[in-house]
Amino acid sequence: MKAATMELTDVEREILRHALGLDRCRVSYRNGYSSTPQADSYPVCMGLVRKGLMERGPYDEKGVVFHVTDAGKALVL
């Protein structure tokens, strides 16, 4: 399924929009979503990675920062 026609759950859409700062502004001003393997959002983010809508950064003591791909941006911008 192409990203432009991909269906998102409300939670997936919320995470993508939050990562881009669209939950606070009309214009994207960032690209990052921090999570940990223990968080409820982590499996959702990993699902978005599998769909090609996010990329997973390295794990450190603060967790993982996920970044929205161009395909993910196309769905929520």
C-alpha positions as CSV (number, residue, x, y, z in Angstrom):
1,M,0.0,0.0,0.0
2,K,1.4,3.4,-0.9
3,A,2.0,5.8,2.0
4,A,-0.3,8.4,0.4
5,T,-3.3,6.0,0.6
6,M,-2.3,4.2,3.8
7,E,-4.8,4.1,6.6
8,L,-3.6,5.2,10.0
9,T,-5.2,4.5,13.4
10,D,-5.9,7.6,15.5
11,V,-3.0,6.7,17.8
12,E,-0.6,6.4,14.9
13,R,-1.8,9.7,13.4
14,E,-1.5,11.4,16.9
15,I,2.1,10.2,17.3
16,L,3.2,11.3,13.8
17,R,1.6,14.7,14.4
18,H,3.1,15.1,17.8
19,A,6.6,14.2,16.5
20,L,6.3,17.0,13.9
21,G,4.9,19.5,16.5
22,L,1.6,19.6,14.7
23,D,-0.3,19.0,18.0
24,R,0.7,22.5,19.1
25,C,1.2,24.5,15.8
26,R,-0.1,24.5,12.3
27,V,3.4,24.3,10.9
28,S,5.8,21.5,11.6
29,Y,8.8,22.8,13.7
30,R,10.4,19.6,14.8
31,N,10.9,16.0,13.9
32,G,11.3,13.7,16.9
33,Y,9.3,11.4,19.2
34,S,11.0,10.0,22.3
35,S,9.8,6.7,23.7
36,T,11.2,3.7,25.7
37,P,10.5,0.0,25.2
38,Q,8.4,0.0,28.4
39,A,6.0,2.8,27.0
40,D,2.7,2.1,25.4
41,S,3.8,4.2,22.4
42,Y,6.8,2.1,21.7
43,P,5.1,-0.7,19.8
44,V,3.0,1.9,17.9
45,C,6.2,3.6,16.8
46,M,7.9,0.3,15.8
47,G,4.8,-0.4,13.7
48,L,5.2,3.0,12.0
49,V,8.9,2.0,11.4
50,R,7.7,-1.2,9.7
51,K,5.3,0.8,7.6
52,G,8.1,3.1,6.5
53,L,6.6,6.1,8.2
54,M,9.2,6.6,11.0
55,E,12.8,5.8,11.5
56,R,14.2,4.5,14.8
57,G,17.3,6.2,16.3
58,P,19.8,4.6,18.6
59,Y,18.8,3.6,22.1
60,D,20.5,5.5,25.0
61,E,19.8,6.0,28.7
62,K,16.9,8.3,27.9
63,G,15.2,5.9,25.4
64,V,14.8,6.0,21.6
65,V,14.0,9.0,19.4
66,F,12.0,8.2,16.4
67,H,11.9,10.5,13.3
68,V,9.1,10.8,10.8
69,T,10.0,9.9,7.2
70,D,9.0,11.9,4.1
71,A,6.3,9.2,3.6
72,G,5.0,9.8,7.1
73,K,5.0,13.6,6.6
74,A,3.0,13.2,3.4
75,L,0.2,11.6,5.4
76,V,-0.2,14.2,8.1
77,L,1.0,17.5,6.6
